[in-house]
């Protein structure tokens, strides 16, 4: 015992530093694990095994599917959010660009489908034709909106909207996970310090008793491994609030932050995923777009028929029944072509009316503990062992460096 005390007295700076070096090991291994979660976005090295890609981007296909499934089955109901859109208000919001588009389309179609008639008409008469078509356009928009609201499940694959948005931008998925988990990542890093310090004290005692060269790398590896494993577990568990020794309340930090996460996640999905441009793209280019196009074409042809009904005999004589049918089809096709640009003028109204952010936040608060955990847990689960293993390797290397410094 005297020999041990003499050694401690002679080399006290070394012994004092050991717990702090262990705390640094714990902290550094956590920072490495956090960075490896998200970076690099693209694989660096020699595929498929010699190199690294961030856990989240590496598993993007699986995580996108999981995130999209949760968003579209538990958090966003297309029928619910589209029911909040008022067809009359939509017509008002896009009135100016709609009238400009109608003016352009009417003049183009008449010049194409009835060139002789259109050329022979005085300018005033042409303007009257355009004004007549413009007058019917708001009603047509209201009918299209009412049809879309009533048949939204048939014309929009909301899951594909989410998947497409996440697949277009790998960084978006990284942000989705990283932004809602910043406090958890900071907690993991802090855990490395606390757990490393405690294990470092044990390491110091063992080293003072043995001076065995294997002690430091073994403890370094243990610190890296255990602190990584424990920190990740404490992010999610316990799911329900517990009391340590019946006094100190404790719960997994991610579970404890449910209200805050719900607000952040809802805002991020509304801002980046379920946006008006993404939804419009999903309507016009998604797997069910053919149904929407058929719906719009039907409404446009009906509107043209109604407008021409009174003057149908004159129209048939002037341009012919066959040409009139061609004109209706061409009008429907042009309506689809102009729909996207025209609809985007109502972005502010549609975004506010659908209220995706608050809808998601409210529904997230009603998820079960396990379902809510699914927002973040998939980012860790599959490659968790790799992160923990890297922590162990880094810890062992630092421990070996300590041995070289102490015995060198």
Buried (B, 14 or more C-beta within 10 A) or exposed (E): EEEEEEBBEEEEEBBEBBBEBBBBBBBBBBBBBBEBBBBBBEBEEEEEEEEBBBBBBBBBEEBBBBBBBBBBEBBBBBEEBBBEBBBEBBBBBBBEBBBEBBBEBBBEBBEEBBEEBBEEBEEEEBEEBBEEBBEBBBEBBBBBBBBBBBBBEEBBBBBBBBBBBBBEEBEBBBBBBBBBBEBBBEBBBBBBBBBBBBBBBBBBEBBBEEEEBEBBBBBBBBBBBBBBBBBBBBBBBEBEEEEEEEEEEEBBBBBBBBEEBBBBBBBBBBEBBBBBEBBBBBBBEBEBBEBBBEBBBBBBBBBBEEBBEEEEEEBBEBBBEEBBEBBBBBBBBBBBEBBBEBBBBBBEBBBEBBBBBBBBBEBBEEBEBEEBBBBBBBBBBEBBEBBBBBBBBBBBBBBBBBBEEBEE
